[in-house]
Amino acid sequence: MSWLDNILGEGSDNSNNNSNGNEGSNNSLNDKDIALDMLVGSKFRIEALAKTITETTNPQLRQMLSGQLNMNINEHFRLSDIAINNQWYNVQATPQQQVQQDVKDAESLSQSQQGS
């Protein structure tokens, strides 16, 4: 059972499928969507904590925030590993390749919505 399964609950769809995979339910999110949204949120939390630590003068608060920052970084690494291992996030792609993949994904989504 993966860490994402623990969050999403057992029986979640962990396929590498770029489409939604849920027939008749085009509005539901798949594991890829959730994981990538969680990565974005994680990055924002890390940035906010880092900024707050640099502006904090209270040593106890700074220490507590530093612990939270380290915990968030570790969680981000675990989530990144899941996304990379499931090929939801290609870290080796050039920016041009990433844009091309995003266009393909958008076209696929558009075609699946038109077929409904």
C-alpha positions in Angstrom: 0.0 0.0 0.0 1.5 3.3 -1.0 1.4 6.5 1.0 -1.1 8.0 -1.5 -3.3 4.9 -0.8 -3.2 5.8 2.9 -4.5 9.3 2.1 -7.0 8.3 -0.5 -8.2 5.1 1.1 -8.0 1.6 -0.2 -9.3 0.8 -3.6 -8.1 4.1 -5.2 -7.2 3.9 -8.8 -3.4 4.0 -9.1 -3.2 3.4 -12.9 -0.9 5.4 -15.1 -3.9 6.3 -17.2 -4.0 10.0 -18.3 -7.7 9.9 -18.7 -10.1 9.9 -15.8 -11.0 6.2 -16.0 -14.3 6.7 -14.3 -17.1 6.0 -16.8 -20.0 8.3 -16.6 -18.2 10.5 -14.0 -16.1 13.1 -15.8 -16.1 15.4 -12.8 -14.3 13.2 -10.4 -10.5 13.5 -9.8 -8.1 10.7 -10.3 -5.0 9.9 -8.3 -2.7 11.9 -10.7 -4.8 15.0 -10.3 -4.9 14.7 -6.5 -1.2 14.0 -6.2 -0.2 17.0 -8.4 -2.5 19.3 -6.5 -1.0 18.1 -3.3 2.5 18.8 -4.7 1.5 22.4 -5.5 0.0 22.9 -2.0 3.1 21.4 -0.5 5.4 23.8 -2.3 3.3 26.7 -1.1 3.4 25.5 2.5 7.2 25.1 2.3 7.7 28.6 0.8 5.4 30.2 3.4 7.2 28.4 6.3 10.6 29.4 5.0 9.6 33.0 4.7 8.0 33.1 8.1 11.1 31.6 9.7 13.3 34.3 8.3 11.0 37.0 9.7 10.5 35.4 13.1 12.5 36.9 16.1 11.2 34.5 18.8 13.7 31.6 19.1 11.1 29.1 20.4 8.7 30.0 17.5 11.6 29.8 15.0 12.5 26.3 16.3 8.9 25.1 16.1 8.5 26.5 12.6 11.8 24.9 11.5 10.5 21.5 12.7 7.3 22.1 10.7 9.4 23.0 7.7 11.5 19.9 7.9 8.4 17.7 8.2 6.8 19.4 5.2 9.9 19.0 3.1 10.0 15.2 4.0 6.3 14.9 3.1 6.9 16.7 -0.2 9.8 14.3 -1.1 7.6 11.3 -0.4 4.8 12.7 -2.5 7.2 13.7 -5.3 8.6 10.1 -5.3 5.0 8.8 -5.7 4.3 11.1 -8.6 7.6 10.3 -10.3 7.3 6.6 -9.8 3.8 6.6 -11.3 5.0 8.7 -14.2 2.6 11.5 -13.3 5.4 14.0 -13.1 8.4 13.8 -15.6 11.4 15.5 -14.0 13.6 14.6 -16.9 11.5 16.4 -19.6 12.6 19.7 -21.0 10.2 22.6 -20.6 9.2 22.2 -24.3 8.4 18.5 -23.7 6.4 19.3 -20.6 4.3 21.9 -22.6 3.8 19.3 -25.4 2.6 16.7 -22.8 0.3 19.3 -21.2 -1.2 20.1 -24.7 -1.7 16.3 -25.4 -3.4 15.9 -22.0 -5.7 18.9 -22.6 -6.6 17.6 -26.0 -7.3 14.2 -24.6 -9.5 15.7 -21.8 -11.3 17.8 -24.4 -12.0 14.8 -26.6 -13.2 12.7 -23.7 -15.6 15.5 -22.6 -17.0 15.9 -26.1 -17.7 12.2 -26.4 -19.9 12.3 -23.3 
